[in-house]
Amino acid sequence: MDDKAPYYQLSPDVVLDAVEATGRSCDGRLLALNSYENRVYQVGIDDEQPVVAKFYRPGRWTDEAILEEHAFALEIAAHEIPLVAPLADDDVTLHRHAGFRFALFPRRGGRSAEPDDLDQLNWIGRFIGRIHAVAATRPFAHRPRVDVESYVLFARTWLLENNCIPGDLLPAWTTTLDALLPRIDAAFQRAGDYREMRLHGDCHLGNILWTHAGPHFVDLDDCRTGPAIQDLWMLLSGDRRDMTLQLAEVLDGYEEFHDFNRRELHLVEALRAMRMIHHSAWLAQRWEDPAFPAAFPWFGGQRYWEEQVLALREQLALLDEPALDAQA
């Protein structure tokens, strides 16, 4: 299989055949859903509700890591927490067909939560608190960690070795990263010995769908081990006042079900900076997959890297400010 275009053999017929190999009868309806790292399709089933078929990017995760994702999702769902877990056929959640690994999920619709709706954020905080109460009961064995090594150091090395940054911006970009690293390290020092746990890992509002019944969570593909704040900070947006109000609502709901170490608030801007660097490397590493230039046409040019330098310099300033205070 071509590592640069790993899905070129994943035709509609292959998708339908894969789903039918699980014992389901497809009605021929196939709808590609938004996904870049993996390929995800809504597939119509005769006389039943459609299913969502997720084809994992070849080579990204081991079988053990995928199965650990599935087990975590099923464990959360078993506690009646609204998270979309994979369908299990005779206890099998990970299937194989034509060289691809895939899982099936029930179809669940909904809209994204509103970032400025404080009642919704409180509700979301309650469910994340419940998720973390489950997550804290045991560790991951095969999933990665949220850490500087994988999010920053590896990304920095990869981008430099592959000449991704325009030459005239290279000094500014490397100097900014060199200044960020000790500030990120200092933020982790201020956070102290926080407790690591299993996490959703990518808990932004796009992965929380809202219906009349409330929120439900999707996409544990990036679940990993790390601090609780990793599943909270991406819910915050706007200026410092806005984020303080949002954080207060999220934690008010969260702490109904799970304790939160307030020292982890020192990590918010450090984790934001880490995600920015990691995201640039992720896009660059996937650029030869045809889906990426189509979806991210703004990536990689002079303007993109100029904006990245400016954004990372803003993070330098934010890392020198006091941590958010949910009681403010």
KOLGUMAR-820344 format. One record per residue (C-alpha): residue number from 1; residue in three letters; z negated, x, y negated. Coordinates in pm, 1 decimal, m for minus. Each point is the difference from the previous one (the first is absolute). Layout:
KOLGUMAR-820344
   num   residu          Z          X          Y
   NUM      Ala          Z          X          Y
...
//
This chain:
KOLGUMAR-820344
   num   residu          Z          X          Y
     1      Met        0.0        0.0        0.0
     2      Asp       95.6      132.5     m345.1
     3      Asp     m320.5       92.4     m186.2
     4      Lys      180.1      m37.0     m334.4
     5      Ala      126.1     m351.6       73.2
     6      Pro     m230.1     m117.4      278.8
     7      Tyr      103.0     m364.4      m15.5
     8      Tyr      377.0       27.8       10.9
     9      Gln        3.3     m132.8      357.8
    10      Leu     m230.0     m291.2      m82.2
    11      Ser      269.8     m266.4      m23.8
    12      Pro      m70.3     m376.0      m17.5
    13      Asp       91.3      m27.4      368.3
    14      Val     m253.9      269.9       88.6
    15      Val     m270.2     m181.2     m198.6
    16      Leu       70.6     m332.6      171.1
    17      Asp       22.4      161.1      344.0
    18      Ala     m332.2      174.6      m60.2
    19      Val     m175.5     m324.5      m88.1
    20      Glu      155.3     m179.4      297.6
    21      Ala     m117.9      280.9      228.0
    22      Thr     m356.7     m119.7      m74.7
    23      Gly       82.9     m334.6      162.8
    24      Arg       90.9     m192.1     m315.1
    25      Ser      327.6     m184.8      m53.4
    26      Cys      151.7       80.0     m338.0
    27      Asp      203.0     m263.0     m184.1
    28      Gly      216.0      261.9     m176.3
    29      Arg     m165.6      m20.1     m341.9
    30      Leu      m88.2      342.4     m137.2
    31      Leu     m134.2       84.9     m344.7
    32      Ala      m75.3      355.4     m113.6
    33      Leu     m330.5       19.3     m188.3
    34      Asn     m103.0      251.9     m262.8
    35      Ser     m112.4      316.4      171.8
    36      Tyr      103.9      361.9      m42.4
    37      Glu     m213.4      212.2      228.3
    38      Asn       64.9     m231.6      292.3
    39      Arg      259.2     m272.9       59.0
    40      Val     m134.4     m353.5        2.0
    41      Tyr      185.6     m320.4       84.5
    42      Gln      m78.1     m368.0       20.2
    43      Val      151.6     m122.7      326.0
    44      Gly       57.0     m364.6       85.2
    45      Ile     m130.3     m121.6      338.1
    46      Asp      130.0     m307.2      184.8
    47      Asp     m235.0     m297.9      m45.0
    48      Glu     m276.0      224.2     m137.0
    49      Gln     m106.1      157.3     m326.5
    50      Pro      189.3      316.9      m96.8
    51      Val     m161.8      335.2       67.5
    52      Val        0.4      316.5     m207.4
    53      Ala      125.0      308.0      186.5
    54      Lys     m113.2      337.4     m132.9
    55      Phe      194.5      303.3      122.8
    56      Tyr     m199.4      317.3      m54.6
    57      Arg      161.8      301.8     m159.2
    58      Pro       75.3      239.4      287.1
    59      Gly     m221.0      306.7        3.6
    60      Arg     m244.0     m112.4     m267.5
    61      Trp     m293.5     m113.4      213.0
    62      Thr     m104.2       74.4      355.3
    63      Asp      m37.0     m290.6      239.4
    64      Glu     m375.7       50.4      m15.9
    65      Ala       m2.6      m32.3     m379.4
    66      Ile      208.7     m318.8        8.2
    67      Leu     m217.6     m153.3      269.4
    68      Glu     m306.0       88.0     m205.0
    69      Glu      155.0     m186.0     m294.2
    70      His       56.6     m301.6      224.4
    71      Ala     m352.2       10.6      143.1
    72      Phe     m148.1       16.0     m351.2
    73      Ala      206.5     m299.9     m111.4
    74      Leu      m97.2     m203.3      305.7
    75      Glu     m365.6       93.0      m46.0
    76      Ile        7.0     m121.1     m361.6
    77      Ala      178.7     m322.7       94.8
    78      Ala     m252.2      m62.0      278.8
    79      His     m267.2      m22.6     m270.5
    80      Glu      198.2     m284.5     m161.0
    81      Ile      105.2      215.8     m292.7
    82      Pro      349.4     m100.6     m119.5
    83      Leu      208.6      302.0       94.8
    84      Val      338.8      m22.7      172.9
    85      Ala      m47.8      172.6      335.9
    86      Pro      269.4       79.0      258.7
    87      Leu       80.4     m244.4      275.9
    88      Ala     m129.1      109.8      338.9
    89      Asp      207.8      m81.6      309.4
    90      Asp     m227.0       53.8      301.0
    91      Asp     m204.4      234.1     m222.1
    92      Val      312.9      199.8      m92.3
    93      Thr       63.1       37.7     m373.8
    94      Leu      231.9      303.0      m11.3
    95      His      344.5      m57.3      149.8
    96      Arg      301.4      226.1       57.6
    97      His      370.2      m70.9       m3.2
    98      Ala      308.8      221.6      m41.6
    99      Gly     m210.1      297.0     m109.3
   100      Phe     m199.9     m193.7     m260.4
   101      Arg     m364.3      m98.3       m1.6
   102      Phe      m81.3     m338.5     m149.3
   103      Ala     m265.6     m267.1      m33.5
   104      Leu       19.3     m372.7      m61.7
   105      Phe     m209.6     m191.7     m251.2
   106      Pro      m36.2     m366.8      m88.6
   107      Arg      181.3      m98.2     m316.3
   108      Arg     m236.2      m52.6     m293.3
   109      Gly      131.0      m82.9     m345.8
   110      Gly     m168.9       11.6     m336.8
   111      Arg       20.6      146.8     m345.9
   112      Ser     m162.2      309.6     m145.2
   113      Ala     m342.6      m40.4     m154.9
   114      Glu      m24.1        4.4     m379.4
   115      Pro     m149.2      324.4     m133.1
   116      Asp     m169.0     m173.6     m295.1
   117      Asp     m144.0     m293.3      197.1
   118      Leu     m365.8       95.9       30.3
   119      Asp      m80.6     m281.7      242.7
   120      Gln      271.7      123.8      235.5
   121      Leu     m129.4      356.4      m25.7
   122      Asn     m350.9     m117.6       87.4
   123      Trp      138.3     m181.6      303.5
   124      Ile      200.0      306.6      104.6
   125      Gly     m310.0      215.5      m44.9
   126      Arg     m192.5     m222.9      240.5
   127      Phe      264.9       38.9      268.5
   128      Ile       24.2      377.3      m45.7
   129      Gly     m376.8       13.1       32.0
   130      Arg       28.6     m188.0      328.2
   131      Ile      279.6      231.7      117.1
   132      His     m211.2      305.3      m80.3
   133      Ala     m302.5     m146.7      178.0
   134      Val      216.4       m5.0      313.4
   135      Ala      166.6      333.3      m78.5
   136      Ala     m329.5      183.7      m34.8
   137      Thr     m106.0      m74.4      357.7
   138      Arg      216.7      269.9      159.1
   139      Pro      236.0      282.4     m105.5
   140      Phe      369.9       57.7       42.2
   141      Ala       98.2      266.2      250.8
   142      His      372.3       35.8      m71.8
   143      Arg       62.7     m106.5     m361.4
   144      Pro       15.3      248.5     m290.6
   145      Arg     m249.6       38.8     m283.6
   146      Val       22.5      m59.1     m371.9
   147      Asp      m42.8      357.5     m120.5
   148      Val      129.8      258.3     m244.1
   149      Glu      162.0      202.3      277.8
   150      Ser      244.9     m271.1      108.0
   151      Tyr       43.7     m185.2     m328.8
   152      Val       32.2      294.4     m239.7
   153      Leu       23.6      343.2      161.0
   154      Phe      254.3      m93.4      265.4
   155      Ala      200.2     m205.0     m251.9
   156      Arg       m0.4      283.8     m253.3
   157      Thr      119.1      253.5      255.9
   158      Trp      273.3     m228.0      134.1
   159      Leu      138.0      m86.2     m344.0
   160      Leu        6.7      365.2     m106.1
   161      Glu      151.4      131.9      323.0
   162      Asn      276.2     m261.6      m14.8
   163      Asn       83.2       64.1     m367.6
   164      Cys      m55.8     m363.2      m95.7
   165      Ile     m110.2       61.9     m359.0
   166      Pro      254.0       96.9     m268.8
   167      Gly      m35.5      364.5      m94.8
   168      Asp      m70.1      m62.0     m366.8
   169      Leu     m290.3     m234.2       90.6
   170      Leu     m140.7      212.3      280.9
   171      Pro     m246.5      201.1     m215.7
   172      Ala     m137.8     m316.2     m162.8
   173      Trp      m34.9     m180.5      333.0
   174      Thr     m166.6      288.2      185.6
   175      Thr     m232.1       75.6     m292.4
   176      Thr     m106.9     m363.3      m13.5
   177      Leu      m70.7       m9.7      373.8
   178      Asp     m192.6      325.6      m24.0
   179      Ala     m215.5     m160.7     m269.5
   180      Leu      m43.0     m323.1      198.3
   181      Leu     m125.2      157.4      321.6
   182      Pro     m339.1      125.9     m130.4
   183      Arg      m56.5     m331.0     m179.4
   184      Ile       71.1     m191.8      320.4
   185      Asp     m234.5      230.3      189.9
   186      Ala     m266.3      m55.0     m268.5
   187      Ala       37.3     m377.7       35.0
   188      Phe      m64.1       27.1      373.9
   189      Gln     m302.3      219.6      m72.0
   190      Arg     m138.1     m264.3     m237.2
   191      Ala       54.8     m268.4      263.7
   192      Gly     m225.8      195.2      233.6
   193      Asp      m39.4      m68.6      371.4
   194      Tyr      160.2     m340.7       16.9
   195      Arg       46.0     m169.3      335.5
   196      Glu      353.6        5.8      139.5
   197      Met      128.5     m304.2      187.1
   198      Arg      310.8     m163.2      137.8
   199      Leu      214.0     m135.6     m286.1
   200      His      297.6     m223.1      m63.9
   201      Gly      121.8      306.1     m190.8
   202      Asp      267.2     m168.4     m214.2
   203      Cys     m192.6     m297.8     m136.1
   204      His      201.3      m87.8     m310.4
   205      Leu       74.6     m354.0     m114.2
   206      Gly      344.4        4.7      164.5
   207      Asn     m173.6       22.8      338.5
   208      Ile     m224.6     m298.3      m73.5
   209      Leu      186.4     m330.1       19.2
   210      Trp     m145.3     m312.7     m155.2
   211      Thr       29.5     m361.4      116.1
   212      His     m188.3     m320.2      m78.3
   213      Ala     m250.6      111.1      266.0
   214      Gly      m63.9      331.3     m175.0
   215      Pro      102.7      361.2       69.5
   216      His      116.8      161.9      318.5
   217      Phe       62.1      369.2       56.9
   218      Val      311.9      159.4      146.8
   219      Asp      134.8      343.8       93.1
   220      Leu     m251.3      237.0      154.2
   221      Asp      272.6      260.8       47.1
   222      Asp     m187.8      245.6     m223.6
   223      Cys     m347.7      m63.5      136.5
   224      Arg     m204.4      316.3        0.9
   225      Thr     m348.8      142.3      m44.5
   226      Gly     m153.3       47.1     m343.1
   227      Pro     m235.0     m129.0     m270.3
   228      Ala      m42.5     m375.2      m52.2
   229      Ile      130.8       26.5     m357.6
   230      Gln      348.1       80.4      138.3
   231      Asp       33.9     m369.7       92.3
   232      Leu     m123.9     m115.7     m340.1
   233      Trp      144.3      212.1     m277.9
   234      Met      360.9     m117.5       42.3
   235      Leu     m112.7     m351.4      m93.2
   236      Leu      m75.9      123.9     m353.2
   237      Ser      251.9       12.3     m284.6
   238      Gly       21.4        6.0     m378.2
   239      Asp     m222.3      187.0     m241.8
   240      Arg     m356.4      110.7       63.5
   241      Arg     m148.5     m329.4     m118.6
   242      Asp      231.5     m199.0      226.5
   243      Met      m78.0      217.8      301.1
   244      Thr     m374.7      m21.6      m66.5
   245      Leu       13.3     m381.2        3.5
   246      Gln      218.4       m1.5      312.3
   247      Leu     m221.7      249.3      179.4
   248      Ala     m311.1     m205.1      m75.9
   249      Glu      156.6     m306.1      165.4
   250      Val      130.8      193.1      300.8
   251      Leu     m337.6      163.2       64.2
   252      Asp     m190.1     m323.4      m60.1
   253      Gly      193.8     m150.4      290.5
   254      Tyr        4.9      316.9      210.4
   255      Glu     m375.3       56.2       m9.3
   256      Glu      m70.2     m345.5      140.7
   257      Phe      109.8      144.8      335.1
   258      His      m20.0      379.7      m17.3
   259      Asp     m189.2      260.8     m198.1
   260      Phe      197.2      210.6     m245.3
   261      Asn      m94.1      351.3     m108.3
   262      Arg       49.1       m3.5     m379.2
   263      Arg       48.1      377.1       m3.9
   264      Glu      342.6      m61.9      156.3
   265      Leu      113.8     m131.8     m341.2
   266      His       40.6      366.3      m97.4
   267      Leu      299.4        5.5      237.4
   268      Val      213.7     m271.7     m162.1
   269      Glu      214.8      221.4     m223.8
   270      Ala       m0.5      284.8      251.8
   271      Leu      142.3     m233.0      265.1
   272      Arg      254.0     m133.2     m247.3
   273      Ala      122.1      352.3      m76.5
   274      Met       14.1       82.8      371.6
   275      Arg      206.6     m310.9       71.3
   276      Met      247.5       83.2     m278.1
   277      Ile       65.3      348.0      142.6
   278      His       13.4     m130.0      356.1
   279      His      246.9     m274.3     m101.1
   280      Ser      242.7      249.5     m156.4
   281      Ala        1.5      207.1      318.4
   282      Trp       39.0     m312.3      216.6
   283      Leu      309.7     m106.6     m192.7
   284      Ala      147.2      349.7       15.1
   285      Gln      m62.1       31.5      374.5
   286      Arg      173.3     m332.2       67.8
   287      Trp      292.2       46.6     m239.4
   288      Glu      262.7       48.1      269.2
   289      Asp      m88.7     m338.5      148.4
   290      Pro      267.2     m223.4     m162.1
   291      Ala     m257.4     m268.8      m79.4
   292      Phe     m181.4      224.5     m247.8
   293      Pro      273.7       80.1     m255.3
   294      Ala       87.8     m370.0        0.6
   295      Ala     m358.5     m109.2      m57.7
   296      Phe     m112.2      280.3     m236.0
   297      Pro      308.7       97.4     m204.9
   298      Trp     m222.5      133.5     m278.9
   299      Phe     m159.5      266.9      219.1
   300      Gly       69.8      372.4      m15.8
   301      Gly      185.4       39.5     m326.9
   302      Gln     m104.8      180.9     m315.7
   303      Arg     m156.2     m308.6     m153.7
   304      Tyr     m207.1      m75.0      309.3
   305      Trp     m159.3      343.4        6.3
   306      Glu      m55.8       m1.8     m376.6
   307      Glu     m189.2     m326.1       39.3
   308      Gln     m195.6      141.7      293.6
   309      Val     m114.6      297.6     m205.8
   310      Leu     m114.4     m232.4     m279.5
   311      Ala     m177.0     m234.8      243.7
   312      Leu     m180.6      285.8      173.5
   313      Arg     m108.0      139.6     m337.0
   314      Glu     m147.5     m342.6      m76.8
   315      Gln     m191.7       26.4      325.5
   316      Leu     m141.1      331.4     m116.7
   317      Ala     m149.9     m175.5     m301.5
   318      Leu     m127.3     m294.4      205.7
   319      Leu     m170.5      232.8      245.9
   320      Asp     m201.6      141.5     m290.0
   321      Glu     m128.5     m345.3      m96.6
   322      Pro     m314.1     m163.0      144.8
   323      Ala       45.6     m204.7      314.3
   324      Leu       56.9     m372.2      m23.8
   325      Asp     m322.8     m198.9      m17.6
   326      Ala       16.3     m345.7      155.4
   327      Gln     m313.4      m95.8     m192.8
   328      Ala      150.9       76.5     m342.3
//
